[in-house]
Amino acid sequence: MATELDLYGKFKTLCNDSSSINRFQELRGFAIGDFDRLVSNNLEQDPNSDYVYSQDWTDAGADAGHFIVSFPLCYLMPPTSQKATNIHTDYTVTFRVMDVWKHDGAGNDSNAYSLRSKEEIWKDANKLAEYLRDGVHSLPIFNVLNKQGIEITRFYDDENKRLAGVECRMDIRVLDDC
């Protein structure tokens, strides 16, 4: 039977495999945790975990002592199990697809991030969320249950002008792989 770990692995693979000619429509990071960890610079992630991905950290030589978070980022909450039978388990999965808004980490306001509006970030994040939905649904072992496939809510950090994106919720049936 497939487990949560299989779901984590699928999300990480999708993030790692995403590519686009628009830098803002390519997932460059993936992490798992509670949303309250978003206030820390490294998201309290263990860079040696099988369920963390950061393209910027990889490009910088993957120094375990200096983890770098990459954006756009898919941040997945641990799924909750709703119902289990001997042939499948239904999960509710909540994740955020987000990017930096008006902040580049160095305090510069004249870069590509500072030129993007919340609306542009929401549009790109929405496309990335749909890419993740389609990717999860593409394997026979996973079925997205919601008729629309995904519930999407926009968010932004107006106080700190740091992150904007979409919060997504979808119900997934993980089938027994026998």
Summary of the structure (lengths in Angstrom):
residues: 178
radius of gyration: 16.3
end to end distance: 7.4
largest distance: 55.8
contacts: 524
relative contact order: 0.20
helix: 26%
strand: 28%
